[in-house]
């Protein structure tokens, strides 16, 4: 598995942590599943979501 570094507002992290807890998942596993769901082809993609100011890069 590739290492993923994310920068996000604390409020977004708290919301993701809350959602992960509701599903009984570790935060990292939940975030990975959300990224995998939202990225069509996970090879050399750089995608920025301006609404949440989250930048993801999978290499």
Steps between C-alpha positions, in 0.01 A plus 500: 500500500621850421556764763256790472558840660200725545462855621155596620329731746463359851122525469505273194722247680262499797204437271682213327596358841135520611382320185769234541396442862136458393611223265741342749805567278840654570518855360776414251304205359188712464688784326666251261162351414354846434796592277478173309131562443550858376806447277421329171850377410741499798821533297692830486200715585513839663155625592403804707159553652472877539194480727681302770854612414609136497779407265559135423783352301539131429823395330 
